[in-house]
Structures are given as C-alpha cells and as structure tokens.
Amino acid sequence: MTASIARDELQTAMAAGDVTVVDALPAFPYGQRHLPGALNLVAEDAGGKAAEVLPDKAASIVTYSTNAMCGRGEALATRLEELGYTGVRVYRDGIEDWVGAGLPVE
C-alpha cells in the first residue's frame, strides 16, 4: 500500500512547490473542480500517458480522488509505482476533505 499524506502536509508541500499533485478522477469531474495546479491522469491511462504527464520518476507525487471510499487515487498511486515512480504518496481523504476544510479549488 502506498504511503499517505495528510491535508496539512500536502498544503505545505503545495505552497512550497515541492510536490506534483495528480487528480485520479476522470476528465469530467476533474474539469468541474480539482486541487490548485493538479494534473489529471487516471490509472487506466497511466501506462501510456504517465511518462508524458509525469516525466520525472523521482519527483514527489501525490495522487488523490474523491474521498477515502474512492479507490481511484490509490489505484493510480499503485500503478505509478509499478511503472517505476519512487516518490508517490496518496491523499486518501481526497478533494471532499480539501473542500470541507474550506480550501480553494480550480
């Protein structure tokens, strides 16, 4: 299982520019709202698109989806690790936790 990251730690890393955030939801929900600066990639497409979207396999990457009940963030994190990415963590509480805390989305 991929290591997790809490909201406050993710917020700090995002503010410092120390992390690449990846929304693991399909294009439509991503287009409705996503964490500031988040890229979009789903696990089903990772094999063909990860190298283009995430060229640095050693970068600090955080995946997320809707909430802890949604497995898409975890599935993408697992797939990225299978593809050789070494700095992957998952924000398991997802965008619902972020919005619930009153934090901005794009």
C-alpha positions, 0 to 999 in steps of 0.5 A: 500500500502506498504511503499517505499524506495528510491535508496539512502536509500536502498544503505545505508541500503545495505552497512550497512547490515541492510536490506534483499533485495528480487528480485520479478522477476522470476528465469530467469531474476533474474539469468541474473542480480539482486541487490548485495546479493538479494534473489529471491522469487516471490509472487506466491511462497511466501506462501510456500517458504517465511518462508524458504527464509525469516525466520525472520518476523521482519527483514527489507525487501525490495522487488523490480522488474523491474521498477515502471510499474512492479507490481511484487515487490509490489505484493510480498511486499503485500503478505509478509505482509499478511503472517505476515512480519512487516518490508517490504518496496518496491523499486518501481523504481526497478533494471532499476533505480539501473542500470541507476544510474550506480550501480553494479549488480550480 
